[in-house]
């Protein structure tokens, strides 16, 4: 429950029982009976001015709007962290590349391969069926990046906006010393004594095979490469000499690694919606090499606060790595640019913009809830 702006807000990201629980492998994009019941209980008890839901959990909140004839009225805000408004797999990727958009011919084979023959077609159908309901019932849509807005066919305007993910203000305030190269810091057991590169990603979609090929091409004198992330079924079992994997690290260890590495390499191949790892590397005072894809281009301006290369291009990636290895002044300039730009991605900056949205959709301010984002969605 949030009351900072004067509008009481019930956040749908705090999933009630039955919604996105760890015991479920898949939650279809329809109202969850247990979720609807629990959300109804919470809203009766708290009487929020605004309900803020995220991704598919909004479908359970939609049922409350239909059944609110008891006089309970609230504004409904949806934040899209992915492409689930139009894409059954939420990724808007097809055969390793960005999908041109949803059609039956494209979506059915893709969703079937992703979920299986029973669940895939059902998810495609319910994703499409829920869109008109969401257009009518949601008062404001927040997209975490321009790529998310474009991919979901959300037209930005009074009832739809881009408000990104964020990093904590404490990562920037009073931490200038963290950005100094060579800063000594106690490290967890098992860390290499020195490392120069960090990639906070393992899956193939995050560009790990491309990174490893680029790294190996740097030659025998290349610096150590520390890989931090989560192991998946497609995690390589063989690494080039000098590369080391550290799986399932706690977040404070990852942040310490960002502060100690020479620069970060985050070469996603997928449409990353708004990767927090990019923001955390920038906030830690490190130059970043990333790819021109998804929401990354909202955070990084090429040659200003980082270097951008085409996704999947090992040669351009190797060139960018070599540039930063050989140019300390460039590393420092990009790192400074990153710390400056990331200020617009801090919690205080993001919360201020969200609170403005809450004020606009609060029925106690507008007098009615007739405004929806229907005019702000194309298709």
Beta strands, then each sheet from edge to edge (+ up, - down):
strand 1: 9-11
strand 2: 50-54
strand 3: 75-80
strand 4: 93-94
strand 5: 97-98
strand 6: 140-143
strand 7: 160-162
strand 8: 197-199
strand 9: 225-229
strand 10: 243-247
strand 11: 263-266
strand 12: 287-291
strand 13: 307-309
sheet 1: 1+ 2+ 3+ 6+ 7+
sheet 2: 4+ 5-
sheet 3: 10+ 9+ 8+ 11+ 12+ 13+
end
